[in-house]
Amino acid sequence: MEVIRRSFADRLKGAAVLDVPVYEEVEADTGATGQAAAVVGLAAVATAIGAMRFGPPGVLGGLISAYVVWLVWSGVTYLVGTWLGGTATWGELLRTIGFAQAPGLLRVFGIIPILGGIVRAVVWIWVLIAVIVAIRQALDFSTGKAVLTAILGFALLLAVQVVLWLLLLPIRVFF
């Protein structure tokens, strides 16, 4: 079987249009983790630009939080997905979930008045669908299990964020 190696741009486009072979390719390509990180970073920058009309964005903070969320969500998804019987490594989930952020590049259009809100909503749903495809392909199970994994993983991610926020609240009040 011949291994197809698409360019970064082709992978980006393929991930955005939910092309299953692209997700299979990046899952298997251990060298694509850096590319997945680049997708996460590009989507974070596009989000920051798209939100500029709301005031000076914290681009650095946005980039850092995008990477932290990507790493933690991939880890939580790995734990939940393998618990549900999926077979994947954390790296496979990092790569596929990273590339699933490709539609997020369109968040740059969030800067357009009135249309921006619609763009942000559509892209949010699009990324969620891409993440479900990524989870399904990486963990090698049904769409139903991928949806359940995404929901449970996201709920656990939110719980972690709430706990961290509560732990940091006394520090915020103090300063």
Phi and psi in degrees as GROMACS dihedral restraints (atoms count N, CA, C in turn):
[ dihedral_restraints ]
;  ai    aj    ak    al  type     phi  dphi    fc
    3     4     5     6     1   -82.8    20    10
    4     5     6     7     1   132.6    20    10
    6     7     8     9     1   -86.9    20    10
    7     8     9    10     1   125.9    20    10
    9    10    11    12     1   -89.1    20    10
   10    11    12    13     1   131.3    20    10
   12    13    14    15     1  -121.2    20    10
   13    14    15    16     1   103.4    20    10
   15    16    17    18     1   -82.8    20    10
   16    17    18    19     1   160.0    20    10
   18    19    20    21     1   -70.9    20    10
   19    20    21    22     1   165.2    20    10
   21    22    23    24     1   -57.4    20    10
   22    23    24    25     1   -45.0    20    10
   24    25    26    27     1   -62.4    20    10
   25    26    27    28     1   -40.9    20    10
   27    28    29    30     1   -67.4    20    10
   28    29    30    31     1   -37.9    20    10
   30    31    32    33     1   -65.4    20    10
   31    32    33    34     1   -41.6    20    10
   33    34    35    36     1   -60.2    20    10
   34    35    36    37     1   -49.1    20    10
   36    37    38    39     1   -64.0    20    10
   37    38    39    40     1   -44.9    20    10
   39    40    41    42     1   -61.6    20    10
   40    41    42    43     1   -41.1    20    10
   42    43    44    45     1   -64.1    20    10
   43    44    45    46     1   -39.8    20    10
   45    46    47    48     1   -65.5    20    10
   46    47    48    49     1   -35.2    20    10
   48    49    50    51     1   -93.0    20    10
   49    50    51    52     1    13.5    20    10
   51    52    53    54     1    62.8    20    10
   52    53    54    55     1    36.7    20    10
   54    55    56    57     1   -74.6    20    10
   55    56    57    58     1   106.6    20    10
   57    58    59    60     1   -55.3    20    10
   58    59    60    61     1   -43.5    20    10
   60    61    62    63     1   -58.7    20    10
   61    62    63    64     1   -30.0    20    10
   63    64    65    66     1   -66.3    20    10
   64    65    66    67     1   -43.4    20    10
   66    67    68    69     1   -64.3    20    10
   67    68    69    70     1   -37.9    20    10
   69    70    71    72     1   -64.9    20    10
   70    71    72    73     1   -39.6    20    10
   72    73    74    75     1   -65.0    20    10
   73    74    75    76     1   -47.2    20    10
   75    76    77    78     1   -72.1    20    10
   76    77    78    79     1   -27.4    20    10
   78    79    80    81     1   -62.0    20    10
   79    80    81    82     1   -42.8    20    10
   81    82    83    84     1   -82.2    20    10
   82    83    84    85     1   -22.4    20    10
   84    85    86    87     1   -88.6    20    10
   85    86    87    88     1    97.3    20    10
   87    88    89    90     1   -64.0    20    10
   88    89    90    91     1   -18.5    20    10
   90    91    92    93     1   -81.5    20    10
   91    92    93    94     1    -2.7    20    10
   93    94    95    96     1   -90.9    20    10
   94    95    96    97     1     2.7    20    10
   96    97    98    99     1   -63.3    20    10
   97    98    99   100     1   -39.8    20    10
   99   100   101   102     1   -63.4    20    10
  100   101   102   103     1   -38.7    20    10
  102   103   104   105     1   -65.0    20    10
  103   104   105   106     1   -41.0    20    10
  105   106   107   108     1   -61.8    20    10
  106   107   108   109     1   -40.6    20    10
  108   109   110   111     1   -63.0    20    10
  109   110   111   112     1   -37.2    20    10
  111   112   113   114     1   -64.8    20    10
  112   113   114   115     1   -39.0    20    10
  114   115   116   117     1   -62.5    20    10
  115   116   117   118     1   -45.1    20    10
  117   118   119   120     1   -59.3    20    10
  118   119   120   121     1   -45.5    20    10
  120   121   122   123     1   -64.4    20    10
  121   122   123   124     1   -44.4    20    10
  123   124   125   126     1   -62.2    20    10
  124   125   126   127     1   -41.9    20    10
  126   127   128   129     1   -64.5    20    10
  127   128   129   130     1   -37.8    20    10
  129   130   131   132     1   -65.6    20    10
  130   131   132   133     1   -41.7    20    10
  132   133   134   135     1   -65.5    20    10
  133   134   135   136     1   -42.7    20    10
  135   136   137   138     1   -60.8    20    10
  136   137   138   139     1   -39.4    20    10
  138   139   140   141     1   -63.8    20    10
  139   140   141   142     1   -43.0    20    10
  141   142   143   144     1   -63.0    20    10
  142   143   144   145     1   -44.1    20    10
  144   145   146   147     1   -64.2    20    10
  145   146   147   148     1   -43.7    20    10
  147   148   149   150     1   -63.4    20    10
  148   149   150   151     1   -24.5    20    10
  150   151   152   153     1   -97.5    20    10
  151   152   153   154     1     3.7    20    10
  153   154   155   156     1   -57.7    20    10
  154   155   156   157     1   -32.9    20    10
  156   157   158   159     1   -67.4    20    10
  157   158   159   160     1   -10.8    20    10
  159   160   161   162     1   -92.5    20    10
  160   161   162   163     1     7.0    20    10
  162   163   164   165     1   121.4    20    10
  163   164   165   166     1   177.0    20    10
  165   166   167   168     1   -63.5    20    10
  166   167   168   169     1   117.1    20    10
  168   169   170   171     1   -77.8    20    10
  169   170   171   172     1   151.4    20    10
  171   172   173   174     1   -87.5    20    10
  172   173   174   175     1    78.7    20    10
  174   175   176   177     1   -58.0    20    10
  175   176   177   178     1   -46.8    20    10
  177   178   179   180     1   -63.0    20    10
  178   179   180   181     1   -45.5    20    10
  180   181   182   183     1   -62.1    20    10
  181   182   183   184     1   -39.1    20    10
  183   184   185   186     1   -64.9    20    10
  184   185   186   187     1   -40.8    20    10
  186   187   188   189     1   -64.8    20    10
  187   188   189   190     1   -46.3    20    10
  189   190   191   192     1   -62.2    20    10
  190   191   192   193     1   -46.1    20    10
  192   193   194   195     1   -66.3    20    10
  193   194   195   196     1   -34.6    20    10
  195   196   197   198     1   -61.6    20    10
  196   197   198   199     1   -42.4    20    10
  198   199   200   201     1   -70.1    20    10
  199   200   201   202     1   -39.6    20    10
  201   202   203   204     1   -64.1    20    10
  202   203   204   205     1   -46.1    20    10
  204   205   206   207     1   -61.4    20    10
  205   206   207   208     1   -43.0    20    10
  207   208   209   210     1   -60.0    20    10
  208   209   210   211     1   -48.0    20    10
  210   211   212   213     1   -64.8    20    10
  211   212   213   214     1   -46.9    20    10
  213   214   215   216     1   -68.7    20    10
  214   215   216   217     1   -45.0    20    10
  216   217   218   219     1   -63.6    20    10
  217   218   219   220     1   -39.3    20    10
  219   220   221   222     1   -63.1    20    10
  220   221   222   223     1   -41.4    20    10
  222   223   224   225     1   -65.6    20    10
  223   224   225   226     1   -45.7    20    10
  225   226   227   228     1   -64.0    20    10
  226   227   228   229     1   -41.8    20    10
  228   229   230   231     1   -62.8    20    10
  229   230   231   232     1   -39.3    20    10
  231   232   233   234     1   -59.8    20    10
  232   233   234   235     1   -48.6    20    10
  234   235   236   237     1   -62.2    20    10
  235   236   237   238     1   -47.6    20    10
  237   238   239   240     1   -66.4    20    10
  238   239   240   241     1   -46.4    20    10
  240   241   242   243     1   -64.3    20    10
  241   242   243   244     1   -42.1    20    10
  243   244   245   246     1   -71.2    20    10
  244   245   246   247     1   -31.9    20    10
  246   247   248   249     1   -62.9    20    10
  247   248   249   250     1   -34.0    20    10
  249   250   251   252     1   -84.1    20    10
  250   251   252   253     1     4.3    20    10
  252   253   254   255     1   103.0    20    10
  253   254   255   256     1     4.8    20    10
  255   256   257   258     1   -75.6    20    10
  256   257   258   259     1   160.0    20    10
  258   259   260   261     1  -122.6    20    10
  259   260   261   262     1   110.9    20    10
  261   262   263   264     1  -163.4    20    10
  262   263   264   265     1   166.1    20    10
  264   265   266   267     1  -105.4    20    10
  265   266   267   268     1   165.4    20    10
  267   268   269   270     1   -61.4    20    10
  268   269   270   271     1   -37.6    20    10
  270   271   272   273     1   -62.4    20    10
  271   272   273   274     1   -39.8    20    10
  273   274   275   276     1   -62.9    20    10
  274   275   276   277     1   -40.6    20    10
  276   277   278   279     1   -70.6    20    10
  277   278   279   280     1   -37.6    20    10
  279   280   281   282     1   -56.5    20    10
  280   281   282   283     1   -47.5    20    10
  282   283   284   285     1   -67.5    20    10
  283   284   285   286     1   -47.1    20    10
  285   286   287   288     1   -70.6    20    10
  286   287   288   289     1   -42.5    20    10
  288   289   290   291     1   -68.4    20    10
  289   290   291   292     1   -34.6    20    10
  291   292   293   294     1   -61.1    20    10
  292   293   294   295     1   -48.4    20    10
  294   295   296   297     1   -68.0    20    10
  295   296   297   298     1   -24.9    20    10
  297   298   299   300     1   -66.1    20    10
  298   299   300   301     1   -13.0    20    10
  300   301   302   303     1   -79.9    20    10
  301   302   303   304     1    -2.4    20    10
  303   304   305   306     1   -53.0    20    10
  304   305   306   307     1   -43.0    20    10
  306   307   308   309     1   -61.0    20    10
  307   308   309   310     1   -20.3    20    10
  309   310   311   312     1   -61.8    20    10
  310   311   312   313     1   -17.9    20    10
  312   313   314   315     1   -62.4    20    10
  313   314   315   316     1   -25.1    20    10
  315   316   317   318     1   -74.0    20    10
  316   317   318   319     1    -9.7    20    10
  318   319   320   321     1   -63.6    20    10
  319   320   321   322     1   -14.3    20    10
  321   322   323   324     1   -58.1    20    10
  322   323   324   325     1   -29.1    20    10
  324   325   326   327     1   -77.2    20    10
  325   326   327   328     1    -1.2    20    10
  327   328   329   330     1   -64.7    20    10
  328   329   330   331     1   -15.0    20    10
  330   331   332   333     1   -73.0    20    10
  331   332   333   334     1   -18.0    20    10
  333   334   335   336     1   -75.6    20    10
  334   335   336   337     1   122.0    20    10
  336   337   338   339     1   -56.1    20    10
  337   338   339   340     1   145.4    20    10
  339   340   341   342     1    66.2    20    10
  340   341   342   343     1   -56.8    20    10
  342   343   344   345     1   -65.2    20    10
  343   344   345   346     1   -30.2    20    10
  345   346   347   348     1   -56.5    20    10
  346   347   348   349     1   -42.4    20    10
  348   349   350   351     1   -63.5    20    10
  349   350   351   352     1   -39.5    20    10
  351   352   353   354     1   -66.5    20    10
  352   353   354   355     1   -44.2    20    10
  354   355   356   357     1   -59.0    20    10
  355   356   357   358     1   -47.6    20    10
  357   358   359   360     1   -60.3    20    10
  358   359   360   361     1   -41.3    20    10
  360   361   362   363     1   -66.5    20    10
  361   362   363   364     1   -45.7    20    10
  363   364   365   366     1   -63.1    20    10
  364   365   366   367     1   -44.3    20    10
  366   367   368   369     1   -65.9    20    10
  367   368   369   370     1   -38.5    20    10
  369   370   371   372     1   -57.9    20    10
  370   371   372   373     1   -47.0    20    10
  372   373   374   375     1   -65.3    20    10
  373   374   375   376     1   -42.4    20    10
  375   376   377   378     1   -61.0    20    10
  376   377   378   379     1   -45.8    20    10
  378   379   380   381     1   -63.2    20    10
  379   380   381   382     1   -40.9    20    10
  381   382   383   384     1   -60.0    20    10
  382   383   384   385     1   -44.3    20    10
  384   385   386   387     1   -63.5    20    10
  385   386   387   388     1   -42.8    20    10
  387   388   389   390     1   -61.9    20    10
  388   389   390   391     1   -39.4    20    10
  390   391   392   393     1   -64.2    20    10
  391   392   393   394     1   -39.2    20    10
  393   394   395   396     1   -63.8    20    10
  394   395   396   397     1   -42.4    20    10
  396   397   398   399     1   -61.6    20    10
  397   398   399   400     1   -44.1    20    10
  399   400   401   402     1   -60.3    20    10
  400   401   402   403     1   -45.2    20    10
  402   403   404   405     1   -64.1    20    10
  403   404   405   406     1   -44.5    20    10
  405   406   407   408     1   -59.1    20    10
  406   407   408   409     1   -45.9    20    10
  408   409   410   411     1   -71.5    20    10
  409   410   411   412     1   -41.5    20    10
  411   412   413   414     1   -68.2    20    10
  412   413   414   415     1   -41.7    20    10
  414   415   416   417     1   -89.4    20    10
  415   416   417   418     1    -5.2    20    10
  417   418   419   420     1    56.8    20    10
  418   419   420   421     1    50.2    20    10
  420   421   422   423     1  -141.5    20    10
  421   422   423   424     1  -173.9    20    10
  423   424   425   426     1   -67.9    20    10
  424   425   426   427     1   163.2    20    10
  426   427   428   429     1   -62.9    20    10
  427   428   429   430     1   -38.2    20    10
  429   430   431   432     1   -59.8    20    10
  430   431   432   433     1   -44.7    20    10
  432   433   434   435     1   -68.1    20    10
  433   434   435   436     1   -33.3    20    10
  435   436   437   438     1   -66.2    20    10
  436   437   438   439     1   -41.1    20    10
  438   439   440   441     1   -63.8    20    10
  439   440   441   442     1   -45.8    20    10
  441   442   443   444     1   -61.3    20    10
  442   443   444   445     1   -42.1    20    10
  444   445   446   447     1   -62.8    20    10
  445   446   447   448     1   -43.5    20    10
  447   448   449   450     1   -63.0    20    10
  448   449   450   451     1   -43.6    20    10
  450   451   452   453     1   -65.5    20    10
  451   452   453   454     1   -49.6    20    10
  453   454   455   456     1   -64.0    20    10
  454   455   456   457     1   -41.7    20    10
  456   457   458   459     1   -63.3    20    10
  457   458   459   460     1   -43.1    20    10
  459   460   461   462     1   -66.8    20    10
  460   461   462   463     1   -40.0    20    10
  462   463   464   465     1   -62.4    20    10
  463   464   465   466     1   -42.4    20    10
  465   466   467   468     1   -66.3    20    10
  466   467   468   469     1   -38.6    20    10
  468   469   470   471     1   -61.3    20    10
  469   470   471   472     1   -44.3    20    10
  471   472   473   474     1   -63.0    20    10
  472   473   474   475     1   -40.0    20    10
  474   475   476   477     1   -61.4    20    10
  475   476   477   478     1   -42.7    20    10
  477   478   479   480     1   -61.9    20    10
  478   479   480   481     1   -42.9    20    10
  480   481   482   483     1   -63.6    20    10
  481   482   483   484     1   -40.4    20    10
  483   484   485   486     1   -65.0    20    10
  484   485   486   487     1   -44.3    20    10
  486   487   488   489     1   -61.1    20    10
  487   488   489   490     1   -45.6    20    10
  489   490   491   492     1   -61.8    20    10
  490   491   492   493     1   -40.7    20    10
  492   493   494   495     1   -62.8    20    10
  493   494   495   496     1   -44.4    20    10
  495   496   497   498     1   -64.8    20    10
  496   497   498   499     1   -38.0    20    10
  498   499   500   501     1   -68.4    20    10
  499   500   501   502     1   -33.7    20    10
  501   502   503   504     1   -85.8    20    10
  502   503   504   505     1   -12.7    20    10
  504   505   506   507     1   -55.8    20    10
  505   506   507   508     1   -46.1    20    10
  507   508   509   510     1   -60.5    20    10
  508   509   510   511     1   -33.8    20    10
  510   511   512   513     1   -68.2    20    10
  511   512   513   514     1   -40.7    20    10
  513   514   515   516     1   -64.4    20    10
  514   515   516   517     1   -40.7    20    10
  516   517   518   519     1   -66.5    20    10
  517   518   519   520     1   -39.8    20    10
  519   520   521   522     1   -64.2    20    10
  520   521   522   523     1   -41.8    20    10
